[in-house]
Amino acid sequence: MTKIGHFYSFLFINIKNFSKETKQRLKGYALESKHVDSLNFNLGKPNCLIQIFHESMHELYREISHIKEVLKEDNITIEVLPLKNEGENINTIPFL
């Protein structure tokens, strides 16, 4: 992805008092956003994981702001993990 000018980041979101309505709002956001690649819900903390593809940090910040707007009624914390070098040096057959 970096070779074509795109980056991806994980957003670890912990939502206090997670509800079905919150889950539906996040699903709607993920379906509408062209930057969301995956959305996962967990039983533990963090209870939501979103993978975002972006060309710049500005796009990433805009998506985070959009998520905060979608979840403005909820008490949330967001942790951002930017990822780099998505496997250029992976040995697919490590036992040889």
Contacts in CASP RR format, 6 or more apart in sequence:
PFRMAT RR
TARGET T0000
AUTHOR 0000-0000-0000
METHOD contacts of the structure
MODEL  1
MTKIGHFYSFLFINIKNFSKETKQRLKGYALESKHVDSLNFNLGKPNCLI
QIFHESMHELYREISHIKEVLKEDNITIEVLPLKNEGENINTIPFL
1 7 0 8 1.000
1 8 0 8 1.000
1 53 0 8 1.000
1 86 0 8 1.000
2 84 0 8 1.000
2 85 0 8 1.000
2 86 0 8 1.000
5 55 0 8 1.000
6 53 0 8 1.000
6 54 0 8 1.000
6 55 0 8 1.000
7 53 0 8 1.000
7 54 0 8 1.000
7 55 0 8 1.000
7 60 0 8 1.000
7 82 0 8 1.000
7 83 0 8 1.000
7 84 0 8 1.000
8 37 0 8 1.000
8 51 0 8 1.000
8 52 0 8 1.000
8 53 0 8 1.000
8 54 0 8 1.000
8 82 0 8 1.000
8 83 0 8 1.000
8 86 0 8 1.000
9 51 0 8 1.000
9 52 0 8 1.000
9 54 0 8 1.000
9 60 0 8 1.000
9 80 0 8 1.000
9 81 0 8 1.000
9 82 0 8 1.000
9 83 0 8 1.000
10 49 0 8 1.000
10 50 0 8 1.000
10 51 0 8 1.000
10 52 0 8 1.000
10 80 0 8 1.000
10 81 0 8 1.000
10 83 0 8 1.000
11 49 0 8 1.000
11 50 0 8 1.000
11 51 0 8 1.000
11 52 0 8 1.000
11 63 0 8 1.000
11 64 0 8 1.000
11 67 0 8 1.000
11 78 0 8 1.000
11 79 0 8 1.000
11 80 0 8 1.000
11 81 0 8 1.000
12 46 0 8 1.000
12 48 0 8 1.000
12 49 0 8 1.000
12 78 0 8 1.000
12 79 0 8 1.000
12 80 0 8 1.000
12 81 0 8 1.000
13 46 0 8 1.000
13 47 0 8 1.000
13 48 0 8 1.000
13 49 0 8 1.000
13 50 0 8 1.000
13 67 0 8 1.000
13 71 0 8 1.000
13 76 0 8 1.000
13 77 0 8 1.000
13 78 0 8 1.000
13 79 0 8 1.000
14 45 0 8 1.000
14 46 0 8 1.000
14 47 0 8 1.000
14 48 0 8 1.000
14 76 0 8 1.000
14 77 0 8 1.000
15 22 0 8 1.000
15 47 0 8 1.000
15 48 0 8 1.000
15 71 0 8 1.000
15 74 0 8 1.000
15 75 0 8 1.000
15 76 0 8 1.000
16 74 0 8 1.000
16 75 0 8 1.000
16 76 0 8 1.000
17 74 0 8 1.000
17 75 0 8 1.000
18 47 0 8 1.000
18 48 0 8 1.000
22 71 0 8 1.000
22 74 0 8 1.000
23 41 0 8 1.000
25 70 0 8 1.000
25 71 0 8 1.000
26 39 0 8 1.000
26 48 0 8 1.000
26 50 0 8 1.000
26 70 0 8 1.000
26 71 0 8 1.000
27 39 0 8 1.000
29 36 0 8 1.000
29 66 0 8 1.000
29 67 0 8 1.000
29 70 0 8 1.000
30 36 0 8 1.000
30 39 0 8 1.000
30 50 0 8 1.000
33 63 0 8 1.000
33 66 0 8 1.000
35 52 0 8 1.000
35 53 0 8 1.000
35 54 0 8 1.000
35 59 0 8 1.000
35 63 0 8 1.000
36 50 0 8 1.000
36 51 0 8 1.000
36 52 0 8 1.000
36 63 0 8 1.000
37 51 0 8 1.000
37 52 0 8 1.000
37 53 0 8 1.000
38 49 0 8 1.000
38 50 0 8 1.000
38 51 0 8 1.000
39 48 0 8 1.000
39 49 0 8 1.000
39 50 0 8 1.000
39 51 0 8 1.000
40 48 0 8 1.000
40 49 0 8 1.000
40 50 0 8 1.000
41 47 0 8 1.000
41 48 0 8 1.000
41 49 0 8 1.000
42 48 0 8 1.000
42 49 0 8 1.000
46 77 0 8 1.000
46 79 0 8 1.000
50 67 0 8 1.000
52 60 0 8 1.000
52 63 0 8 1.000
54 60 0 8 1.000
54 63 0 8 1.000
60 80 0 8 1.000
60 82 0 8 1.000
64 78 0 8 1.000
64 80 0 8 1.000
67 78 0 8 1.000
68 76 0 8 1.000
68 78 0 8 1.000
END
